[in-house]
Amino acid sequence: MARPLRIEFSGALYHVTSRGNAREDIYQDDTDRTVFLDLLNRACDRHHWICHAYCLMSNHYHLLIETNAATLSKGMKYLNGTYTQQYNRRHQRIGHVFQGRYKAILVEKDSYLLELARYIVLNPVRAQMVRAAKDWPWSSYRATAGLSNPHDCLTTDWILSDFGSNRAEAVQRYRAFVQEGKNQPPPWERLKNQVYLGSDQFVDDMLCKLNVEQSFADIPKPQKLSAPKPLAYYEERYGTRNEAMAQAYLIGHFTLSEVGAYFGVSYATVSRALKGFEGRM
């Protein structure tokens, strides 16, 4: 069966989910959850994402991600792949942590961002794991509701701004909005073509972004970002070769091999430089 097409562009909004292999848990304890959120924060920094909402369940997670560049696939490869490596290392195991590819629904922001943000944080309530969204510490609800400090990966301003210009008032209205959503039907009843959540015009606009010559068995290639600076720019700007290679790769225009070829090293050397640079962040 052909895999669903993926449309990637600057300003796209996605509801992303990924489940444990064979429905097994993907987090064994709070340390695993903390590691995951830290990696999500790095993915947001590296791949120009904005995370509007999240919820870490037992055997799956939900993310509401807005991309400022065409980097969803690249960022998800980093997030799930790196988490798998760290999870296996920590728990002395091998094999897959996640079941196949992640699932991404392309969302019409103006119509569905708030509804999906509410749906995501109510997952533990619907699963009868807690009585109220505020009782689950591993979602974005508490931070958005002003009950705790947000994790570095989370952006709350856009959602709260829709509930009023005064933050205190917006927080109260957001809490009421989530409370009212407990008995609302899931938004997936309005899903179109399995991957779109939005109006007919939105779906038409998204279909126009597809490359008509693209094989329907493939994922669309990410659209190009704005014109990149040459690799010589990073070589001249940064004091060490390792930092220059890391910064050049993180901008999202070049592959590890392309950076390595310019600096005269292997892609593995670039990867080690990147890990070393991220370790200082």
MARBA-512273 format. One line per 2 residues: their letters; for each residue x, y, z of C-alpha. Coordinates in pm, 1 decimal. Each point is the difference from the previous one (the first is absolute). Last residue first. Example, Ala and Ser with C-alpha at 12.3 -4.5 7.8 and 13.67 -1.06 7.14 Angstrom:
BEGIN
sa> 1367.0 -106.0 714.0 | -137.0 -344.0 66.0
END
This chain:
BEGIN
mr> 2353.0 2399.9 2422.1 | 343.9 -148.2 74.8
ge> -107.2 -356.8 -81.7 | -149.4 129.1 -322.5
fg> 347.9 101.9 -119.4 | 147.2 -338.4 83.4
kl> -282.8 -178.4 -174.8 | 45.8 216.6 -309.1
ar> 374.9 -54.9 -5.6 | -56.9 -373.7 22.6
sv> -242.6 16.9 -294.0 | 246.9 206.5 -203.2
ta> 268.5 -261.9 63.2 | -244.2 -272.0 -107.0
ys> -68.3 193.8 -323.3 | 368.7 -38.5 -80.6
vg> 241.1 292.5 -6.8 | 129.8 248.1 -259.4
fy> -191.5 303.6 123.8 | -206.9 27.0 -318.7
ag> -52.7 -374.1 -32.8 | -101.9 -27.0 365.7
ve> -267.8 266.3 -33.6 | -141.5 -170.8 -306.7
sl> 13.3 -341.3 166.7 | -180.0 122.9 311.1
tf> -273.0 141.6 -222.2 | -38.0 371.7 -64.5
hg> -289.7 247.7 10.6 | -132.7 -53.5 352.8
il> 171.3 279.9 189.7 | 123.2 -266.0 240.7
ya> 252.0 -138.2 -250.3 | 189.6 326.0 -41.9
qa> -4.0 64.3 374.7 | 146.5 -343.0 73.4
ma> 269.5 30.7 -267.6 | 105.4 347.7 121.0
en> 3.3 -118.0 360.7 | 223.9 -292.2 -88.4
rt> 233.2 212.9 -212.7 | 60.0 244.8 280.1
gy> -38.1 376.7 24.8 | -322.4 43.5 -190.1
re> -69.3 263.3 -266.7 | 253.8 -90.2 -268.1
ey> -83.9 -370.0 -28.4 | -369.9 78.6 34.9
ya> 8.0 242.9 -293.5 | 213.2 -239.7 -205.6
lp> -289.8 -243.2 16.8 | -196.4 236.1 -221.0
kp> -303.2 181.0 146.4 | -322.0 -173.7 -87.9
as> -272.5 136.0 -230.1 | -335.2 -28.5 176.6
lk> -105.2 -352.5 80.3 | -64.9 -254.1 -271.2
qp> -316.2 -206.4 4.4 | 29.2 -335.1 164.2
kp> -13.7 -294.3 -241.7 | -342.9 -153.0 -15.7
id> -22.5 -341.9 162.9 | -8.8 -282.5 -248.2
af> -247.6 -256.6 -128.3 | -206.2 275.9 -162.6
sq> 291.4 68.0 -231.5 | 63.9 373.2 -29.5
ev> -62.8 152.8 -343.5 | -290.7 208.4 129.2
nl> 223.1 143.1 272.3 | -245.4 56.4 282.2
kc> -62.0 357.7 112.0 | -324.8 14.8 -195.9
lm> -132.1 -280.5 217.7 | 50.1 223.2 302.8
dd> -202.7 284.1 -152.1 | -280.4 -238.3 -94.2
vf> -4.3 -138.3 354.3 | -17.8 352.6 143.0
qd> -284.0 90.2 -238.0 | -193.7 -307.9 111.9
sg> 42.3 114.7 358.9 | 240.8 -150.0 248.8
ly> 151.1 -317.5 139.8 | 199.7 -176.4 -268.1
vq> 179.4 -338.0 10.4 | -255.6 -280.0 -40.3
nk> -146.9 150.7 -320.5 | -207.1 229.9 219.5
lr> -28.4 -10.3 378.7 | -324.5 144.1 136.4
ew> -76.1 -297.1 228.4 | 360.2 35.0 114.9
pp> -90.7 302.5 212.0 | -99.7 -217.6 293.8
pq> -354.6 56.8 128.9 | -34.5 252.7 285.7
nk> -80.6 -127.8 347.1 | 320.2 108.4 172.5
ge> 39.0 312.2 -213.1 | -174.3 240.5 235.6
qv> 276.4 -44.0 257.3 | 260.3 86.9 -262.7
fa> -177.8 324.2 -87.8 | -49.7 86.9 367.6
ry> 372.9 -34.3 63.5 | 75.5 209.8 -309.1
rq> -239.0 270.4 118.1 | 176.2 17.9 335.2
va> 342.1 15.5 -166.2 | -115.2 274.5 -237.9
ea> -124.0 211.5 290.8 | 334.9 -22.1 178.1
rn> 186.6 64.4 -325.0 | -194.7 310.8 -99.9
sg> -21.1 17.5 -380.3 | -275.0 -260.8 -17.0
fd> -78.1 -365.2 -72.4 | 170.7 -20.0 -339.7
sl> 318.1 140.9 151.8 | 12.4 -304.4 228.3
iw> 50.3 -237.3 -292.1 | 269.5 210.5 -166.1
dt> 183.2 73.5 324.5 | 37.1 -357.1 124.5
tl> 318.9 -117.2 -174.7 | 141.3 -325.2 136.0
cd> 343.7 -159.0 -46.1 | 154.6 191.4 289.6
hp> -245.0 -163.1 239.5 | -264.3 237.2 121.0
ns> -5.1 117.3 361.8 | -291.8 -134.7 197.3
lg> -369.3 68.6 67.8 | -42.1 277.1 -257.2
at> -254.2 -191.7 -208.6 | 246.1 -25.7 -289.3
ar> 258.3 -150.2 235.0 | -243.1 -242.4 160.1
ys> -146.3 -107.3 -333.0 | 322.3 -77.8 -186.7
sw> -12.4 -366.7 92.3 | 211.1 -216.3 224.7
pw> -119.8 120.2 341.9 | -349.0 -153.1 -25.8
dk> -221.3 131.0 282.8 | -71.0 331.1 -172.3
aa> -184.6 -184.4 -277.1 | -259.6 -123.8 250.0
rv> -110.9 -336.9 135.2 | 317.7 -188.9 -82.3
mq> 87.4 -319.9 -187.4 | -357.5 -36.2 -120.4
ar> 116.9 -25.1 -364.5 | -223.1 296.7 -83.2
vp> 165.4 195.5 282.3 | 351.6 -96.0 -110.8
nl> -83.6 115.9 -356.2 | -141.0 336.5 108.6
vi> 327.6 182.4 -72.2 | -7.2 -102.4 -367.3
yr> -366.8 78.6 -65.1 | 42.0 351.2 138.0
al> 298.3 78.9 -223.0 | -195.4 -159.4 -285.1
el> -295.9 232.3 49.4 | 224.0 304.0 35.2
ly> 195.3 -72.1 -318.9 | -307.6 -96.8 -202.8
sd> -144.4 287.9 -198.1 | 284.1 252.4 -30.8
ke> 264.8 -268.6 -25.3 | -143.1 -224.0 -270.7
vl> 165.6 -328.4 98.1 | 219.5 -253.4 -180.3
ia> -27.8 -330.3 186.7 | 327.0 -180.0 69.7
ky> 41.6 -365.1 95.6 | 343.2 -124.7 106.8
rg> 158.8 -280.1 -191.1 | 20.7 -360.1 115.7
qf> -83.9 -94.2 355.6 | 237.2 183.8 229.4
vh> 256.1 -148.3 239.2 | 170.8 -224.3 -252.5
gi> 274.5 -238.3 95.2 | 259.3 -31.3 271.8
rq> -5.6 12.7 380.6 | 219.6 120.0 281.6
hr> -261.0 233.2 151.6 | 208.9 316.1 -28.4
rn> 158.1 -95.1 -332.4 | -330.9 -103.6 -152.1
yq> -169.2 321.5 111.5 | 291.1 214.6 -120.0
qt> 7.4 -156.3 -345.0 | -378.7 0.6 -34.6
yt> -14.9 366.1 106.9 | 256.8 86.5 -265.7
gn> -199.4 -170.2 -273.6 | -339.3 131.1 107.3
ly> 110.2 362.4 24.8 | 258.1 8.4 -281.7
km> -220.3 -178.3 -251.8 | -286.0 222.3 112.4
gk> 207.7 310.4 -70.4 | 97.3 -111.9 -349.1
sl> -356.4 -95.3 -86.7 | -143.2 328.0 132.7
ta> 266.4 227.8 -150.2 | -159.3 223.1 -262.9
an> 71.1 317.8 197.7 | -181.6 198.3 268.4
te> -181.9 -317.8 97.5 | -296.6 -0.6 235.9
il> -25.9 -304.4 222.9 | -288.2 -130.9 209.5
lh> 142.3 -312.8 160.8 | -166.4 -316.7 131.0
yh> 181.1 -293.8 160.1 | -27.7 -376.1 15.8
ns> 31.9 -302.9 228.2 | -46.8 157.8 341.6
ml> -121.5 349.0 -89.7 | 216.4 305.6 -64.1
cy> -213.4 298.7 -91.8 | 107.7 299.3 -204.8
ah> -116.5 345.7 -101.4 | 109.3 304.8 -202.0
ci> 345.6 -125.9 -98.0 | 165.1 242.1 -241.6
wh> 253.4 -158.8 -231.8 | 311.8 142.8 -163.1
hr> 179.7 -330.1 -56.2 | 288.9 25.7 241.2
dc> -169.8 200.2 272.6 | -329.9 -190.5 -6.6
ar> 186.2 -330.6 -25.4 | 212.8 100.1 298.2
nl> -313.9 72.8 200.9 | -146.1 -334.4 -102.9
ld> 320.8 -164.0 117.1 | -40.2 162.1 342.1
lf> -363.2 -110.1 4.2 | 101.4 -359.6 -73.4
vt> 271.9 -4.9 266.4 | -249.4 128.4 255.9
rd> -247.4 -272.1 -93.6 | 267.6 -266.8 30.6
td> 99.3 136.8 340.8 | -365.0 -9.3 103.5
dq> -13.7 -376.0 -35.7 | -34.6 -286.6 -245.6
yi> -93.0 208.0 -302.1 | -70.9 -150.8 -343.7
de> -250.2 -252.2 132.4 | -73.6 -294.5 -227.4
ra> -267.3 12.8 -268.1 | 193.2 -251.3 -213.2
ng> 253.2 279.8 -56.3 | -104.7 310.2 189.4
rs> -206.4 264.9 -170.7 | 75.5 327.8 -177.3
tv> -232.6 295.5 -39.1 | 32.0 333.8 -177.2
hy> -268.2 266.1 -42.1 | 153.7 226.8 -258.3
la> 4.9 370.6 -84.2 | 179.0 128.2 -311.8
gs> 155.4 347.7 10.3 | 296.8 -79.3 -222.7
fe> -69.2 -301.0 -215.2 | -29.6 -378.0 18.3
ir> -266.2 -213.2 -164.3 | 24.0 -367.0 85.7
lp> -177.9 -252.6 -217.7 | -141.7 -300.3 177.4
ra> 200.0 -322.2 -49.0 | -87.5 -219.6 -292.9
m> -129.7 -343.3 90.2
END
